[in-house]
């Protein structure tokens, strides 16, 4: 097995709640600017333990999210990763190791930078926090249904955690400085966010 990792997803974007991209519709404002982070709780890639590390992608999506090779993205690798861990994380998340992750990677047309950064990834009591250096800062909380359980999205045409449901959430804050990477900056409150668990294996 090339890889098997499990963990949590935190995702924010500029679409309204709920994000139409997940059901294959065009973004609310014609384009979508998103930051997605996978916090790996346990697992290995090509025999290298990557437990406890986070990888994030901050992207500009110029139209429908399903258009192949359309995203313009910055990839952030957890600064705590060793050179060996960084190498296998990048092989996985650039699609070189196949599986569902390769399908996601096929949407990215241009990687403008790969940078190491301090990444704060936290989920406590259902509330998520994501900070990437001084460039991205977001706080989010899931919606709760009548039963008291989080509102869940499943069987969507697009997913950043293929095979797993996600919790529909709202970001009380989402800021991004894209000026150094040629992608739009963001400063929003009350827009779309998602949380979830993932297991990727191939």
C-alpha positions in Angstrom: 0.0 0.0 0.0 1.5 3.3 -1.1 -0.3 5.3 1.6 -2.9 5.2 4.4 -3.7 8.3 6.3 -6.5 9.4 8.5 -7.4 12.8 10.0 -9.6 15.8 9.8 -10.4 18.4 7.2 -10.9 22.2 7.7 -12.0 24.2 4.7 -13.1 27.8 4.1 -14.1 29.7 1.0 -15.6 32.8 -0.3 -18.9 31.2 -1.3 -22.1 31.7 0.7 -23.3 29.0 3.0 -23.8 26.3 1.6 -21.1 26.3 -1.1 -22.6 25.4 -4.5 -19.2 24.0 -5.7 -19.8 20.8 -3.8 -22.9 19.9 -5.9 -21.2 20.9 -9.1 -22.7 24.3 -9.6 -20.7 27.4 -10.3 -19.4 29.5 -7.4 -21.7 32.1 -5.9 -19.5 35.0 -7.1 -18.3 33.4 -10.3 -14.9 32.6 -8.7 -14.1 30.9 -5.5 -11.1 31.5 -3.2 -10.6 28.7 -0.8 -8.1 27.4 1.8 -8.2 23.7 2.5 -6.2 21.9 5.2 -5.8 18.2 6.0 -4.7 17.6 9.5 -3.2 14.0 9.5 -3.8 12.4 12.9 -2.3 9.0 12.0 -0.8 7.3 9.0 2.1 6.7 6.7 3.0 7.5 3.1 5.5 5.1 1.3 6.5 3.8 4.7 7.1 7.3 6.2 5.1 8.1 9.3 3.4 11.5 8.8 1.2 11.4 11.9 0.5 14.8 13.5 1.4 16.9 10.3 -0.8 19.2 8.3 -0.8 20.0 4.6 -2.8 22.9 3.2 -3.7 24.3 -0.2 -4.9 27.9 -0.7 -6.3 28.3 -4.2 -8.1 30.6 -6.6 -10.7 28.8 -8.6 -11.7 30.8 -11.7 -15.0 29.1 -12.4 -16.6 25.7 -11.9 -14.7 23.7 -9.4 -14.8 20.5 -11.5 -12.9 22.0 -14.4 -9.7 20.0 -14.7 -6.4 21.9 -14.3 -8.2 25.2 -13.4 -7.1 25.9 -9.9 -4.2 28.3 -9.1 -2.8 27.2 -5.8 -0.2 27.7 -3.1 0.8 24.5 -1.2 1.8 24.9 2.5 3.7 22.1 4.2 3.8 21.9 8.0 7.1 23.4 9.1 7.6 20.6 11.5 7.9 18.1 8.7 11.3 16.6 8.0 12.7 16.7 4.4 11.6 13.1 4.0 8.1 13.7 5.3 7.7 16.8 3.1 8.8 14.8 0.0 6.2 12.1 0.6 3.4 14.5 1.4 4.1 16.4 -1.8 4.1 13.2 -3.8 0.8 12.2 -2.4 -1.0 15.5 -2.7 0.3 16.2 -6.2 -1.4 13.0 -7.3 1.7 10.9 -7.9 0.6 8.1 -5.7 -2.9 7.6 -7.2 -6.2 7.1 -5.5 -8.8 9.7 -4.7 -6.1 12.3 -3.8 -4.9 12.1 -7.4 -8.4 13.1 -8.6 -8.3 16.2 -6.4 -4.8 17.0 -7.6 -6.0 16.9 -11.2 -8.0 20.0 -10.6 -4.9 22.1 -9.9 -3.5 23.7 -13.1 -0.8 25.9 -11.6 1.1 25.6 -8.3 2.6 29.1 -7.8 4.6 28.1 -4.7 5.3 25.4 -2.2 6.2 26.8 1.2 6.9 25.5 4.6 4.8 27.3 7.2 3.7 27.1 10.8 0.1 25.7 10.6 -2.3 25.8 13.5 -5.0 23.2 13.0 -7.4 22.8 15.8 -10.9 21.3 16.3 -12.3 21.6 19.8 -16.0 21.1 20.8 -16.8 21.2 17.1 -15.3 24.6 16.5 -12.4 24.7 14.1 -9.4 27.1 13.8 -6.9 27.3 11.0 -4.0 29.6 10.8 -1.2 29.4 8.3 1.7 31.7 9.3 0.6 35.3 8.8 -1.1 34.5 5.5 -4.4 32.7 6.5 -6.6 33.0 9.5 -10.0 31.3 9.9 -12.4 30.3 12.6 -15.5 28.2 12.0 -18.3 26.3 13.7 -20.7 23.7 12.3 -24.5 24.1 11.9 -26.5 21.9 14.2 -29.8 20.1 13.3 -33.0 19.6 15.2 -31.5 16.5 16.8 -28.5 18.4 18.2 -26.2 16.7 15.7 -24.1 18.6 13.2 -25.6 19.2 9.8 -24.0 16.7 7.4 -23.4 16.8 3.6 -22.9 13.4 1.9 -23.0 12.0 -1.6 -21.8 15.2 -3.2 -20.4 15.4 -6.7 -17.3 17.1 -5.4 -15.4 16.5 -2.2 -12.1 17.3 -0.6 -12.5 14.2 1.6 -13.8 11.7 -1.0 -15.9 8.9 0.5 -16.6 10.7 3.8 -19.4 13.1 4.8 -18.7 16.7 5.9 -20.2 19.0 8.4 -21.7 22.2 6.9 -20.2 25.1 8.8 -19.9 28.9 8.8 -16.6 30.8 9.2 -16.9 33.7 11.6 -13.6 34.9 10.1 -11.6 34.1 6.9 -8.7 36.3 6.0 -6.0 35.5 3.4 -3.1 37.6 2.1 -2.6 36.4 -1.5 -0.6 39.4 -2.5 2.7 37.6 -2.6 1.4 34.7 -4.7 -0.8 36.4 -7.3 -4.1 35.2 -5.9 -6.8 37.3 -4.4 -6.7 38.4 -0.8 -9.8 37.6 1.4 -11.3 39.4 4.4 -14.8 38.0 5.1 -17.1 37.0 7.9 -20.1 34.6 7.8 -19.2 32.7 4.6 -18.9 29.0 3.9 -16.8 26.5 5.8 -16.7 22.7 6.0 -15.3 20.2 8.5 -14.9 16.5 8.2 -12.9 13.3 8.8 -11.0 11.6 6.1 -9.3 8.3 5.4 -7.2 8.1 2.2 -5.6 4.9 1.1 -4.2 3.4 -2.1 
